[in-house]
């Protein structure tokens, strides 16, 4: 049995399922197959999945950072690419190709698979180290849900924040 933490479906109809600690599963030829660390994945504790516009599957893990999987190769992004925390909770991609990665303990990062930088906008003193989910919206804004609430980045500034903390 696998404790399923996230799901995705690619353009050809393949269903992908991330598991709590047992790797990445996909449905092929009427049965599930598995991709694990022993196959090149950075870790078996999958927490998020995203299919990007180029049909790459992004796999966020609790202990191994971020992986990009396509039909030809597996790419890993972690500490060497700028993540200070490998516990990736969520990943999103904006129309310009920028990746936004939410982590537990490290906040949010943005960039490319080769270089991810911490994203630290002025929040009026609100700290959001634990980012659970990230969404790249059609209007170009990026939303993220954190331990402090919900934040939205649009046109180079924070435009909305729902939190129990006072907001400027």
Secondary structure as the mmCIF struct_conf table of DSSP 4:
data_model
#
loop_
_struct_conf.conf_type_id
_struct_conf.id
_struct_conf.beg_label_comp_id
_struct_conf.beg_label_asym_id
_struct_conf.beg_label_seq_id
_struct_conf.end_label_comp_id
_struct_conf.end_label_asym_id
_struct_conf.end_label_seq_id
STRN STRN1 UNK A 4 UNK A 9
TURN_TY1_P TURN_TY1_P1 UNK A 11 UNK A 12
STRN STRN2 UNK A 15 UNK A 19
BEND BEND1 UNK A 20 UNK A 22
STRN STRN3 UNK A 24 UNK A 28
TURN_TY1_P TURN_TY1_P2 UNK A 29 UNK A 30
STRN STRN4 UNK A 31 UNK A 35
HELX_RH_3T_P HELX_RH_3T_P1 UNK A 37 UNK A 39
TURN_TY1_P TURN_TY1_P3 UNK A 40 UNK A 40
BEND BEND2 UNK A 42 UNK A 42
BEND BEND3 UNK A 44 UNK A 44
STRN STRN5 UNK A 46 UNK A 51
TURN_TY1_P TURN_TY1_P4 UNK A 53 UNK A 54
BEND BEND4 UNK A 55 UNK A 55
HELX_LH_PP_P HELX_LH_PP_P1 UNK A 56 UNK A 56
STRN STRN6 UNK A 57 UNK A 61
BEND BEND5 UNK A 62 UNK A 64
STRN STRN7 UNK A 66 UNK A 69
BEND BEND6 UNK A 71 UNK A 72
STRN STRN8 UNK A 74 UNK A 77
BEND BEND7 UNK A 78 UNK A 78
HELX_RH_3T_P HELX_RH_3T_P2 UNK A 79 UNK A 81
TURN_TY1_P TURN_TY1_P5 UNK A 82 UNK A 82
BEND BEND8 UNK A 84 UNK A 84
STRN STRN9 UNK A 88 UNK A 93
TURN_TY1_P TURN_TY1_P6 UNK A 95 UNK A 96
BEND BEND9 UNK A 97 UNK A 97
STRN STRN10 UNK A 99 UNK A 103
STRN STRN11 UNK A 104 UNK A 104
TURN_TY1_P TURN_TY1_P7 UNK A 105 UNK A 106
STRN STRN12 UNK A 107 UNK A 112
TURN_TY1_P TURN_TY1_P8 UNK A 113 UNK A 114
STRN STRN13 UNK A 115 UNK A 119
TURN_TY1_P TURN_TY1_P9 UNK A 124 UNK A 125
STRN STRN14 UNK A 130 UNK A 130
STRN STRN15 UNK A 131 UNK A 136
TURN_TY1_P TURN_TY1_P10 UNK A 138 UNK A 139
BEND BEND10 UNK A 140 UNK A 140
STRN STRN16 UNK A 142 UNK A 146
TURN_TY1_P TURN_TY1_P11 UNK A 147 UNK A 148
STRN STRN17 UNK A 149 UNK A 154
TURN_TY1_P TURN_TY1_P12 UNK A 155 UNK A 156
STRN STRN18 UNK A 157 UNK A 163
BEND BEND11 UNK A 164 UNK A 165
#
